[in-house]
Amino acid sequence: MVLFLLYSYLKNYTCMFEFNAHLDADYINEIYGGDLSIVQIMFSSFLEESIPVWNEMYDKIVSKNYAEVGRLAHQIKPSFSMVGLTFLHPKIQAFETFAKSGPAQGELLTQYQQIAVDVNHAKLVIEEDLKRMEDYV
């Protein structure tokens, strides 16, 4: 009984962390059950794996390797939702579809740059919340 009460308290304690307003906190808490240690792993993984792939897409656009751009967009698309950036998922989906359609280089680059504004801001938000989580736990 004591362990159950302690677990309940700790579980509620981890859910008290306030995520940045740009993140879908309800979604994060739902999929990770309020476990900040898992959220930290996912945030770190997003920064270490997904952001470099996003940046790599620029070079693929410049070299007109649109099939690879589409493949890379598809590869990282789920990671945006997994860190609470649910608003970016449909933008990445549309970008992936557009890249696979064989667009003009300028059009694809323009769309990439527009989304990059959101991705770069999201990266800062994830970095800040990751730091706050490390200080919190």
Secondary structure as a PSIPRED ss2 file (coil, helix, strand):
# PSIPRED VFORMAT (PSIPRED V4.0)

   1 M C   1.000  0.000  0.000
   2 V H   0.000  1.000  0.000
   3 L H   0.000  1.000  0.000
   4 F H   0.000  1.000  0.000
   5 L H   0.000  1.000  0.000
   6 L H   0.000  1.000  0.000
   7 Y H   0.000  1.000  0.000
   8 S H   0.000  1.000  0.000
   9 Y H   0.000  1.000  0.000
  10 L H   0.000  1.000  0.000
  11 K H   0.000  1.000  0.000
  12 N H   0.000  1.000  0.000
  13 Y H   0.000  1.000  0.000
  14 T H   0.000  1.000  0.000
  15 C H   0.000  1.000  0.000
  16 M C   1.000  0.000  0.000
  17 F C   1.000  0.000  0.000
  18 E C   1.000  0.000  0.000
  19 F C   1.000  0.000  0.000
  20 N C   1.000  0.000  0.000
  21 A C   1.000  0.000  0.000
  22 H C   1.000  0.000  0.000
  23 L C   1.000  0.000  0.000
  24 D C   1.000  0.000  0.000
  25 A H   0.000  1.000  0.000
  26 D H   0.000  1.000  0.000
  27 Y H   0.000  1.000  0.000
  28 I H   0.000  1.000  0.000
  29 N H   0.000  1.000  0.000
  30 E H   0.000  1.000  0.000
  31 I H   0.000  1.000  0.000
  32 Y H   0.000  1.000  0.000
  33 G C   1.000  0.000  0.000
  34 G C   1.000  0.000  0.000
  35 D C   1.000  0.000  0.000
  36 L H   0.000  1.000  0.000
  37 S H   0.000  1.000  0.000
  38 I H   0.000  1.000  0.000
  39 V H   0.000  1.000  0.000
  40 Q H   0.000  1.000  0.000
  41 I H   0.000  1.000  0.000
  42 M H   0.000  1.000  0.000
  43 F H   0.000  1.000  0.000
  44 S H   0.000  1.000  0.000
  45 S H   0.000  1.000  0.000
  46 F H   0.000  1.000  0.000
  47 L H   0.000  1.000  0.000
  48 E H   0.000  1.000  0.000
  49 E H   0.000  1.000  0.000
  50 S H   0.000  1.000  0.000
  51 I H   0.000  1.000  0.000
  52 P H   0.000  1.000  0.000
  53 V H   0.000  1.000  0.000
  54 W H   0.000  1.000  0.000
  55 N H   0.000  1.000  0.000
  56 E H   0.000  1.000  0.000
  57 M H   0.000  1.000  0.000
  58 Y H   0.000  1.000  0.000
  59 D H   0.000  1.000  0.000
  60 K H   0.000  1.000  0.000
  61 I H   0.000  1.000  0.000
  62 V H   0.000  1.000  0.000
  63 S C   1.000  0.000  0.000
  64 K C   1.000  0.000  0.000
  65 N C   1.000  0.000  0.000
  66 Y H   0.000  1.000  0.000
  67 A H   0.000  1.000  0.000
  68 E H   0.000  1.000  0.000
  69 V H   0.000  1.000  0.000
  70 G H   0.000  1.000  0.000
  71 R H   0.000  1.000  0.000
  72 L H   0.000  1.000  0.000
  73 A H   0.000  1.000  0.000
  74 H H   0.000  1.000  0.000
  75 Q H   0.000  1.000  0.000
  76 I H   0.000  1.000  0.000
  77 K H   0.000  1.000  0.000
  78 P H   0.000  1.000  0.000
  79 S H   0.000  1.000  0.000
  80 F H   0.000  1.000  0.000
  81 S H   0.000  1.000  0.000
  82 M H   0.000  1.000  0.000
  83 V C   1.000  0.000  0.000
  84 G C   1.000  0.000  0.000
  85 L C   1.000  0.000  0.000
  86 T C   1.000  0.000  0.000
  87 F C   1.000  0.000  0.000
  88 L C   1.000  0.000  0.000
  89 H H   0.000  1.000  0.000
  90 P H   0.000  1.000  0.000
  91 K H   0.000  1.000  0.000
  92 I H   0.000  1.000  0.000
  93 Q H   0.000  1.000  0.000
  94 A H   0.000  1.000  0.000
  95 F H   0.000  1.000  0.000
  96 E H   0.000  1.000  0.000
  97 T H   0.000  1.000  0.000
  98 F H   0.000  1.000  0.000
  99 A H   0.000  1.000  0.000
 100 K H   0.000  1.000  0.000
 101 S C   1.000  0.000  0.000
 102 G C   1.000  0.000  0.000
 103 P C   1.000  0.000  0.000
 104 A C   1.000  0.000  0.000
 105 Q H   0.000  1.000  0.000
 106 G H   0.000  1.000  0.000
 107 E H   0.000  1.000  0.000
 108 L H   0.000  1.000  0.000
 109 L H   0.000  1.000  0.000
 110 T H   0.000  1.000  0.000
 111 Q H   0.000  1.000  0.000
 112 Y H   0.000  1.000  0.000
 113 Q H   0.000  1.000  0.000
 114 Q H   0.000  1.000  0.000
 115 I H   0.000  1.000  0.000
 116 A H   0.000  1.000  0.000
 117 V H   0.000  1.000  0.000
 118 D H   0.000  1.000  0.000
 119 V H   0.000  1.000  0.000
 120 N H   0.000  1.000  0.000
 121 H H   0.000  1.000  0.000
 122 A H   0.000  1.000  0.000
 123 K H   0.000  1.000  0.000
 124 L H   0.000  1.000  0.000
 125 V H   0.000  1.000  0.000
 126 I H   0.000  1.000  0.000
 127 E H   0.000  1.000  0.000
 128 E H   0.000  1.000  0.000
 129 D H   0.000  1.000  0.000
 130 L H   0.000  1.000  0.000
 131 K H   0.000  1.000  0.000
 132 R H   0.000  1.000  0.000
 133 M H   0.000  1.000  0.000
 134 E H   0.000  1.000  0.000
 135 D H   0.000  1.000  0.000
 136 Y H   0.000  1.000  0.000
 137 V C   1.000  0.000  0.000
